């Protein structure tokens, strides 16, 4: 099992106000693909835009399958 928990990119250790860009999500998709043989892969967005970012990421992943 692989688990990614994303708090955002930027100043400090945690940036909850960060909105992930399409480029960020593409890099994440590439990283997730490296673990495709791991079985279960979980990605948790833990930022203020988590719902929107997660839906965009899900759509991106559906296009790459």
Secondary structure, DSSP 8 states (H G I E B T S, - for coil): -EEEEE--SSSSS--TT----HHHHHHHHHHHHHTGGGS-EEEEE-STTHHHHHHHHHHHHHHH-
